[in-house]
Each structure stands twice: as structure tokens, then as C-alpha cells.
Amino acid sequence: MKKVNFSWGAVGMCSILVLVLIGFALQTFQLVSELFPNDQLIMKLFAVGSLDGSGILFLVLDMFWPFKSRSYKSLAGGMCWICFGGSSLATFIQVLFYDAIRVHASLPDLALMTIYFIIALLTVADVWVLVIIIHGQYSQSVNTFSDAVTLEPVQVSLLQTSEKKR
């Protein structure tokens, strides 16, 4: 069994980053509560989940999962930074416009549909990247069928089979 390096410093740093992302999640939820109509709870949850929830998931994967390939580790790290960047932008907008300046304007339909599109795209991207990482890790850890079974060619002649019938 492979020994996993464990460090309390990494756990402490990850805990601090998770707490920061939870704070960002609260700010993101406040922002989408201001932006989206009250009947769009699913879009609010998708926004918080795709920005902050996925950011926490990819952060923990990047820091603690024993990846078999460097490319999957960089993919998880890249998605962590993309989610963290989106969450930071949402927090900046929420703090600047809704808390500091106190602007409470409704968005035009085109802007609202664009935000819906971006959230849906990011949610799908998060799921796809997670599936790619899981599939890549699993396919590297098990043998494929072609590796496990080797078939030897068998020669059968028609004379041998007809002689056995007599």
C-alpha cells in the first residue's frame, strides 16, 4: 500500500481556505438573491454550488487526493482557481454595489439571461471536469479487458472435425 504524506500545515491551510470560500459563498448567495427573482431558487443554488461548492471540492481534491497523473492534478487546481475567481468576482460585486454604494437596480432581461447562461455553463463544466478526473483516476487504477485476457489462436482443420464425427 502506498504511503500518503500527511501534513497538519496543509490541513490548517486548507481549513482556512475553506472558511474563506464559505464566507464567499454567503456573499455569492446574497448577490444572487438580489439579482434573481424570488422564484428562481434553483438558479441561486446552482450559482453558489458551481462557484463556491465546486471551488471547495476542487481545492480539497487538489490538496489531498493522491492523483496518479499530473495532468488531472493540474485540471483540479485550474478548476479550483476558476471557481475561486468567479466567487471572488461575485463577492466584489456584492460588496461594492449592494453594500458600499447601495445600488439596488433591477437587471434587464438580456443581462439576466446572460448570467443564467454563465452559471449553467460553469455548472456543466464543473460536472464534466469531475467526471473526467474520476474516469481518468479509475481507468489508471484497473486493468482493461484487453490487458487481463489474452487469447491464443486455435487452428482447426475440417478433416479433424469430420473424422471425430465418424
CNS distance restraints for C-alpha pairs under 8 A (distance, minus, plus):
assign (resid   4 and name CA) (resid  66 and name CA) 7.49 0.50 0.50
assign (resid   6 and name CA) (resid  10 and name CA) 7.90 0.50 0.50
assign (resid   7 and name CA) (resid  11 and name CA) 6.59 0.50 0.50
assign (resid   8 and name CA) (resid  12 and name CA) 6.06 0.50 0.50
assign (resid   9 and name CA) (resid  13 and name CA) 6.09 0.50 0.50
assign (resid  10 and name CA) (resid  14 and name CA) 5.94 0.50 0.50
assign (resid  10 and name CA) (resid  63 and name CA) 7.58 0.50 0.50
assign (resid  11 and name CA) (resid  15 and name CA) 6.02 0.50 0.50
assign (resid  12 and name CA) (resid  16 and name CA) 6.29 0.50 0.50
assign (resid  13 and name CA) (resid  17 and name CA) 6.24 0.50 0.50
assign (resid  14 and name CA) (resid  18 and name CA) 6.02 0.50 0.50
assign (resid  14 and name CA) (resid  59 and name CA) 7.72 0.50 0.50
assign (resid  14 and name CA) (resid  60 and name CA) 7.22 0.50 0.50
assign (resid  14 and name CA) (resid  63 and name CA) 7.68 0.50 0.50
assign (resid  15 and name CA) (resid  19 and name CA) 6.18 0.50 0.50
assign (resid  16 and name CA) (resid  20 and name CA) 6.26 0.50 0.50
assign (resid  17 and name CA) (resid  21 and name CA) 6.14 0.50 0.50
assign (resid  18 and name CA) (resid  22 and name CA) 6.11 0.50 0.50
assign (resid  18 and name CA) (resid  56 and name CA) 6.08 0.50 0.50
assign (resid  19 and name CA) (resid  23 and name CA) 6.27 0.50 0.50
assign (resid  20 and name CA) (resid  24 and name CA) 6.22 0.50 0.50
assign (resid  21 and name CA) (resid  25 and name CA) 5.99 0.50 0.50
assign (resid  21 and name CA) (resid  52 and name CA) 6.15 0.50 0.50
assign (resid  21 and name CA) (resid  55 and name CA) 7.54 0.50 0.50
assign (resid  21 and name CA) (resid  56 and name CA) 6.83 0.50 0.50
assign (resid  21 and name CA) (resid  84 and name CA) 7.63 0.50 0.50
assign (resid  21 and name CA) (resid  87 and name CA) 7.91 0.50 0.50
assign (resid  22 and name CA) (resid  26 and name CA) 6.38 0.50 0.50
assign (resid  22 and name CA) (resid  52 and name CA) 7.18 0.50 0.50
assign (resid  23 and name CA) (resid  27 and name CA) 6.46 0.50 0.50
assign (resid  24 and name CA) (resid  28 and name CA) 6.00 0.50 0.50
assign (resid  24 and name CA) (resid  52 and name CA) 7.07 0.50 0.50
assign (resid  24 and name CA) (resid  87 and name CA) 6.25 0.50 0.50
assign (resid  24 and name CA) (resid  88 and name CA) 6.93 0.50 0.50
assign (resid  24 and name CA) (resid  91 and name CA) 6.05 0.50 0.50
assign (resid  25 and name CA) (resid  29 and name CA) 6.07 0.50 0.50
assign (resid  25 and name CA) (resid  48 and name CA) 5.98 0.50 0.50
assign (resid  25 and name CA) (resid  51 and name CA) 7.88 0.50 0.50
assign (resid  25 and name CA) (resid  52 and name CA) 5.40 0.50 0.50
assign (resid  25 and name CA) (resid  53 and name CA) 7.81 0.50 0.50
assign (resid  25 and name CA) (resid  87 and name CA) 7.28 0.50 0.50
assign (resid  26 and name CA) (resid  30 and name CA) 6.26 0.50 0.50
assign (resid  27 and name CA) (resid  31 and name CA) 6.21 0.50 0.50
assign (resid  27 and name CA) (resid  90 and name CA) 7.40 0.50 0.50
assign (resid  27 and name CA) (resid  91 and name CA) 5.39 0.50 0.50
assign (resid  27 and name CA) (resid  94 and name CA) 6.63 0.50 0.50
assign (resid  27 and name CA) (resid  95 and name CA) 7.84 0.50 0.50
assign (resid  28 and name CA) (resid  32 and name CA) 6.20 0.50 0.50
assign (resid  28 and name CA) (resid  47 and name CA) 7.67 0.50 0.50
assign (resid  28 and name CA) (resid  48 and name CA) 6.18 0.50 0.50
assign (resid  28 and name CA) (resid  87 and name CA) 6.71 0.50 0.50
assign (resid  28 and name CA) (resid  90 and name CA) 5.64 0.50 0.50
assign (resid  28 and name CA) (resid  91 and name CA) 5.88 0.50 0.50
assign (resid  28 and name CA) (resid  94 and name CA) 7.33 0.50 0.50
assign (resid  29 and name CA) (resid  33 and name CA) 5.95 0.50 0.50
assign (resid  29 and name CA) (resid  44 and name CA) 6.68 0.50 0.50
assign (resid  29 and name CA) (resid  45 and name CA) 7.98 0.50 0.50
assign (resid  29 and name CA) (resid  47 and name CA) 7.83 0.50 0.50
assign (resid  29 and name CA) (resid  48 and name CA) 6.15 0.50 0.50
assign (resid  30 and name CA) (resid  34 and name CA) 6.36 0.50 0.50
assign (resid  30 and name CA) (resid  94 and name CA) 7.31 0.50 0.50
assign (resid  31 and name CA) (resid  35 and name CA) 6.22 0.50 0.50
assign (resid  31 and name CA) (resid  90 and name CA) 6.97 0.50 0.50
assign (resid  31 and name CA) (resid  91 and name CA) 7.62 0.50 0.50
assign (resid  31 and name CA) (resid  93 and name CA) 7.73 0.50 0.50
assign (resid  31 and name CA) (resid  94 and name CA) 5.23 0.50 0.50
assign (resid  31 and name CA) (resid  98 and name CA) 7.91 0.50 0.50
assign (resid  32 and name CA) (resid  36 and name CA) 5.63 0.50 0.50
assign (resid  32 and name CA) (resid  44 and name CA) 5.77 0.50 0.50
assign (resid  32 and name CA) (resid  47 and name CA) 7.49 0.50 0.50
assign (resid  33 and name CA) (resid  37 and name CA) 7.42 0.50 0.50
assign (resid  33 and name CA) (resid  38 and name CA) 7.36 0.50 0.50
assign (resid  33 and name CA) (resid  44 and name CA) 6.93 0.50 0.50
assign (resid  34 and name CA) (resid 104 and name CA) 7.81 0.50 0.50
assign (resid  35 and name CA) (resid 106 and name CA) 7.14 0.50 0.50
assign (resid  35 and name CA) (resid 107 and name CA) 7.16 0.50 0.50
assign (resid  35 and name CA) (resid 112 and name CA) 7.85 0.50 0.50
assign (resid  36 and name CA) (resid  40 and name CA) 6.32 0.50 0.50
assign (resid  36 and name CA) (resid  43 and name CA) 7.91 0.50 0.50
assign (resid  36 and name CA) (resid  44 and name CA) 7.41 0.50 0.50
assign (resid  36 and name CA) (resid 112 and name CA) 7.63 0.50 0.50
assign (resid  40 and name CA) (resid  44 and name CA) 6.56 0.50 0.50
assign (resid  41 and name CA) (resid  45 and name CA) 6.25 0.50 0.50
assign (resid  42 and name CA) (resid  46 and name CA) 6.08 0.50 0.50
assign (resid  43 and name CA) (resid  47 and name CA) 6.01 0.50 0.50
assign (resid  43 and name CA) (resid 116 and name CA) 7.32 0.50 0.50
assign (resid  43 and name CA) (resid 119 and name CA) 7.80 0.50 0.50
assign (resid  44 and name CA) (resid  48 and name CA) 6.32 0.50 0.50
assign (resid  45 and name CA) (resid  49 and name CA) 5.79 0.50 0.50
assign (resid  46 and name CA) (resid  50 and name CA) 5.70 0.50 0.50
assign (resid  46 and name CA) (resid 119 and name CA) 6.89 0.50 0.50
assign (resid  46 and name CA) (resid 120 and name CA) 7.52 0.50 0.50
assign (resid  46 and name CA) (resid 123 and name CA) 6.81 0.50 0.50
assign (resid  47 and name CA) (resid  51 and name CA) 6.03 0.50 0.50
assign (resid  47 and name CA) (resid 119 and name CA) 5.71 0.50 0.50
assign (resid  47 and name CA) (resid 123 and name CA) 7.89 0.50 0.50
assign (resid  48 and name CA) (resid  52 and name CA) 5.42 0.50 0.50
assign (resid  48 and name CA) (resid  53 and name CA) 6.50 0.50 0.50
assign (resid  49 and name CA) (resid  53 and name CA) 4.38 0.50 0.50
assign (resid  49 and name CA) (resid  54 and name CA) 6.11 0.50 0.50
assign (resid  49 and name CA) (resid 123 and name CA) 7.82 0.50 0.50
assign (resid  50 and name CA) (resid  54 and name CA) 5.28 0.50 0.50
assign (resid  50 and name CA) (resid  55 and name CA) 7.55 0.50 0.50
assign (resid  50 and name CA) (resid  83 and name CA) 7.22 0.50 0.50
assign (resid  50 and name CA) (resid 119 and name CA) 7.21 0.50 0.50
assign (resid  50 and name CA) (resid 122 and name CA) 6.25 0.50 0.50
assign (resid  50 and name CA) (resid 123 and name CA) 4.99 0.50 0.50
assign (resid  50 and name CA) (resid 126 and name CA) 6.75 0.50 0.50
assign (resid  51 and name CA) (resid  55 and name CA) 6.00 0.50 0.50
assign (resid  51 and name CA) (resid  83 and name CA) 4.77 0.50 0.50
assign (resid  51 and name CA) (resid  84 and name CA) 6.83 0.50 0.50
assign (resid  51 and name CA) (resid  86 and name CA) 6.14 0.50 0.50
assign (resid  51 and name CA) (resid  87 and name CA) 5.44 0.50 0.50
assign (resid  51 and name CA) (resid 122 and name CA) 7.82 0.50 0.50
assign (resid  52 and name CA) (resid  56 and name CA) 6.24 0.50 0.50
assign (resid  52 and name CA) (resid  83 and name CA) 6.55 0.50 0.50
assign (resid  52 and name CA) (resid  84 and name CA) 6.99 0.50 0.50
assign (resid  52 and name CA) (resid  87 and name CA) 6.16 0.50 0.50
assign (resid  53 and name CA) (resid  57 and name CA) 6.27 0.50 0.50
assign (resid  54 and name CA) (resid  58 and name CA) 5.95 0.50 0.50
assign (resid  54 and name CA) (resid  80 and name CA) 7.36 0.50 0.50
assign (resid  54 and name CA) (resid  83 and name CA) 6.72 0.50 0.50
assign (resid  54 and name CA) (resid 126 and name CA) 6.78 0.50 0.50
assign (resid  55 and name CA) (resid  59 and name CA) 5.97 0.50 0.50
assign (resid  55 and name CA) (resid  79 and name CA) 7.27 0.50 0.50
assign (resid  55 and name CA) (resid  80 and name CA) 4.85 0.50 0.50
assign (resid  55 and name CA) (resid  81 and name CA) 7.41 0.50 0.50
assign (resid  55 and name CA) (resid  82 and name CA) 7.92 0.50 0.50
assign (resid  55 and name CA) (resid  83 and name CA) 4.93 0.50 0.50
assign (resid  55 and name CA) (resid  84 and name CA) 5.72 0.50 0.50
assign (resid  56 and name CA) (resid  60 and name CA) 6.20 0.50 0.50
assign (resid  56 and name CA) (resid  80 and name CA) 7.37 0.50 0.50
assign (resid  57 and name CA) (resid  61 and name CA) 6.18 0.50 0.50
assign (resid  57 and name CA) (resid  80 and name CA) 7.91 0.50 0.50
assign (resid  58 and name CA) (resid  62 and name CA) 5.89 0.50 0.50
assign (resid  58 and name CA) (resid  76 and name CA) 5.38 0.50 0.50
assign (resid  58 and name CA) (resid  77 and name CA) 6.65 0.50 0.50
assign (resid  58 and name CA) (resid  79 and name CA) 6.56 0.50 0.50
assign (resid  58 and name CA) (resid  80 and name CA) 5.00 0.50 0.50
assign (resid  59 and name CA) (resid  63 and name CA) 6.13 0.50 0.50
assign (resid  59 and name CA) (resid  76 and name CA) 7.44 0.50 0.50
assign (resid  59 and name CA) (resid  77 and name CA) 6.79 0.50 0.50
assign (resid  59 and name CA) (resid  80 and name CA) 5.45 0.50 0.50
assign (resid  60 and name CA) (resid  64 and name CA) 5.82 0.50 0.50
assign (resid  60 and name CA) (resid  65 and name CA) 7.38 0.50 0.50
assign (resid  61 and name CA) (resid  65 and name CA) 4.92 0.50 0.50
assign (resid  61 and name CA) (resid  76 and name CA) 6.77 0.50 0.50
assign (resid  62 and name CA) (resid  73 and name CA) 5.91 0.50 0.50
assign (resid  62 and name CA) (resid  74 and name CA) 7.81 0.50 0.50
assign (resid  62 and name CA) (resid  76 and name CA) 5.60 0.50 0.50
assign (resid  62 and name CA) (resid  77 and name CA) 5.48 0.50 0.50
assign (resid  62 and name CA) (resid  80 and name CA) 7.95 0.50 0.50
assign (resid  67 and name CA) (resid  72 and name CA) 6.86 0.50 0.50
assign (resid  67 and name CA) (resid  73 and name CA) 6.08 0.50 0.50
assign (resid  67 and name CA) (resid 137 and name CA) 7.05 0.50 0.50
assign (resid  68 and name CA) (resid  72 and name CA) 7.92 0.50 0.50
assign (resid  68 and name CA) (resid 137 and name CA) 6.49 0.50 0.50
assign (resid  68 and name CA) (resid 140 and name CA) 7.28 0.50 0.50
assign (resid  69 and name CA) (resid  73 and name CA) 6.72 0.50 0.50
assign (resid  69 and name CA) (resid 137 and name CA) 7.89 0.50 0.50
assign (resid  70 and name CA) (resid  74 and name CA) 6.21 0.50 0.50
assign (resid  71 and name CA) (resid  75 and name CA) 6.12 0.50 0.50
assign (resid  72 and name CA) (resid  76 and name CA) 6.22 0.50 0.50
assign (resid  72 and name CA) (resid 133 and name CA) 5.87 0.50 0.50
assign (resid  72 and name CA) (resid 136 and name CA) 7.55 0.50 0.50
assign (resid  73 and name CA) (resid  77 and name CA) 6.18 0.50 0.50
assign (resid  74 and name CA) (resid  78 and name CA) 5.89 0.50 0.50
assign (resid  75 and name CA) (resid  79 and name CA) 6.19 0.50 0.50
assign (resid  75 and name CA) (resid 129 and name CA) 7.63 0.50 0.50
assign (resid  75 and name CA) (resid 133 and name CA) 7.96 0.50 0.50
assign (resid  76 and name CA) (resid  80 and name CA) 6.14 0.50 0.50
assign (resid  76 and name CA) (resid 129 and name CA) 7.81 0.50 0.50
assign (resid  76 and name CA) (resid 133 and name CA) 7.77 0.50 0.50
assign (resid  77 and name CA) (resid  81 and name CA) 6.39 0.50 0.50
assign (resid  78 and name CA) (resid  82 and name CA) 6.22 0.50 0.50
assign (resid  79 and name CA) (resid  83 and name CA) 6.03 0.50 0.50
assign (resid  79 and name CA) (resid 126 and name CA) 7.57 0.50 0.50
assign (resid  80 and name CA) (resid  84 and name CA) 5.96 0.50 0.50
assign (resid  81 and name CA) (resid  85 and name CA) 5.83 0.50 0.50
assign (resid  82 and name CA) (resid  86 and name CA) 6.25 0.50 0.50
assign (resid  83 and name CA) (resid  87 and name CA) 6.08 0.50 0.50
assign (resid  84 and name CA) (resid  88 and name CA) 6.01 0.50 0.50
assign (resid  85 and name CA) (resid  89 and name CA) 6.16 0.50 0.50
assign (resid  86 and name CA) (resid  90 and name CA) 6.19 0.50 0.50
assign (resid  87 and name CA) (resid  91 and name CA) 6.15 0.50 0.50
assign (resid  88 and name CA) (resid  92 and name CA) 6.07 0.50 0.50
assign (resid  89 and name CA) (resid  93 and name CA) 6.18 0.50 0.50
assign (resid  90 and name CA) (resid  94 and name CA) 6.07 0.50 0.50
assign (resid  91 and name CA) (resid  95 and name CA) 6.01 0.50 0.50
assign (resid  92 and name CA) (resid  96 and name CA) 5.89 0.50 0.50
assign (resid  93 and name CA) (resid  97 and name CA) 5.75 0.50 0.50
assign (resid  93 and name CA) (resid  98 and name CA) 7.55 0.50 0.50
assign (resid  94 and name CA) (resid  98 and name CA) 5.29 0.50 0.50
assign (resid  94 and name CA) (resid  99 and name CA) 6.71 0.50 0.50
assign (resid  95 and name CA) (resid  99 and name CA) 4.93 0.50 0.50
assign (resid  95 and name CA) (resid 100 and name CA) 6.15 0.50 0.50
assign (resid  96 and name CA) (resid 100 and name CA) 5.08 0.50 0.50
assign (resid  96 and name CA) (resid 101 and name CA) 6.22 0.50 0.50
assign (resid  97 and name CA) (resid 101 and name CA) 5.14 0.50 0.50
assign (resid  97 and name CA) (resid 102 and name CA) 5.77 0.50 0.50
assign (resid  97 and name CA) (resid 103 and name CA) 5.50 0.50 0.50
assign (resid  97 and name CA) (resid 104 and name CA) 7.87 0.50 0.50
assign (resid  98 and name CA) (resid 102 and name CA) 4.54 0.50 0.50
assign (resid  98 and name CA) (resid 103 and name CA) 5.50 0.50 0.50
assign (resid  98 and name CA) (resid 104 and name CA) 6.55 0.50 0.50
assign (resid 107 and name CA) (resid 111 and name CA) 6.22 0.50 0.50
assign (resid 107 and name CA) (resid 112 and name CA) 6.25 0.50 0.50
assign (resid 108 and name CA) (resid 112 and name CA) 6.36 0.50 0.50
assign (resid 109 and name CA) (resid 113 and name CA) 6.08 0.50 0.50
assign (resid 110 and name CA) (resid 114 and name CA) 6.14 0.50 0.50
assign (resid 111 and name CA) (resid 115 and name CA) 6.26 0.50 0.50
assign (resid 112 and name CA) (resid 116 and name CA) 6.23 0.50 0.50
assign (resid 113 and name CA) (resid 117 and name CA) 6.12 0.50 0.50
assign (resid 114 and name CA) (resid 118 and name CA) 6.23 0.50 0.50
assign (resid 115 and name CA) (resid 119 and name CA) 6.17 0.50 0.50
assign (resid 116 and name CA) (resid 120 and name CA) 6.09 0.50 0.50
assign (resid 117 and name CA) (resid 121 and name CA) 6.00 0.50 0.50
assign (resid 118 and name CA) (resid 122 and name CA) 6.08 0.50 0.50
assign (resid 119 and name CA) (resid 123 and name CA) 6.08 0.50 0.50
assign (resid 120 and name CA) (resid 124 and name CA) 6.22 0.50 0.50
assign (resid 121 and name CA) (resid 125 and name CA) 6.09 0.50 0.50
assign (resid 122 and name CA) (resid 126 and name CA) 6.07 0.50 0.50
assign (resid 123 and name CA) (resid 127 and name CA) 6.40 0.50 0.50
assign (resid 124 and name CA) (resid 128 and name CA) 6.11 0.50 0.50
assign (resid 125 and name CA) (resid 129 and name CA) 6.04 0.50 0.50
assign (resid 126 and name CA) (resid 130 and name CA) 6.15 0.50 0.50
assign (resid 127 and name CA) (resid 131 and name CA) 6.17 0.50 0.50
assign (resid 128 and name CA) (resid 132 and name CA) 6.11 0.50 0.50
assign (resid 129 and name CA) (resid 133 and name CA) 6.13 0.50 0.50
assign (resid 130 and name CA) (resid 134 and name CA) 6.15 0.50 0.50
assign (resid 131 and name CA) (resid 135 and name CA) 5.91 0.50 0.50
assign (resid 132 and name CA) (resid 136 and name CA) 5.91 0.50 0.50
assign (resid 133 and name CA) (resid 137 and name CA) 6.06 0.50 0.50
assign (resid 134 and name CA) (resid 138 and name CA) 6.04 0.50 0.50
assign (resid 135 and name CA) (resid 139 and name CA) 5.89 0.50 0.50
assign (resid 136 and name CA) (resid 140 and name CA) 6.22 0.50 0.50
assign (resid 137 and name CA) (resid 141 and name CA) 6.40 0.50 0.50
assign (resid 138 and name CA) (resid 142 and name CA) 6.51 0.50 0.50
assign (resid 139 and name CA) (resid 143 and name CA) 7.54 0.50 0.50
assign (resid 139 and name CA) (resid 144 and name CA) 7.72 0.50 0.50
assign (resid 143 and name CA) (resid 147 and name CA) 6.04 0.50 0.50
assign (resid 143 and name CA) (resid 148 and name CA) 6.34 0.50 0.50
assign (resid 144 and name CA) (resid 148 and name CA) 6.40 0.50 0.50
assign (resid 145 and name CA) (resid 149 and name CA) 6.14 0.50 0.50
assign (resid 146 and name CA) (resid 150 and name CA) 7.06 0.50 0.50
assign (resid 156 and name CA) (resid 160 and name CA) 7.24 0.50 0.50
assign (resid 156 and name CA) (resid 161 and name CA) 7.74 0.50 0.50
assign (resid 157 and name CA) (resid 161 and name CA) 6.80 0.50 0.50
assign (resid 158 and name CA) (resid 162 and name CA) 6.19 0.50 0.50
assign (resid 159 and name CA) (resid 163 and name CA) 6.07 0.50 0.50
assign (resid 160 and name CA) (resid 164 and name CA) 6.45 0.50 0.50
assign (resid 161 and name CA) (resid 165 and name CA) 6.77 0.50 0.50
assign (resid 162 and name CA) (resid 166 and name CA) 6.99 0.50 0.50
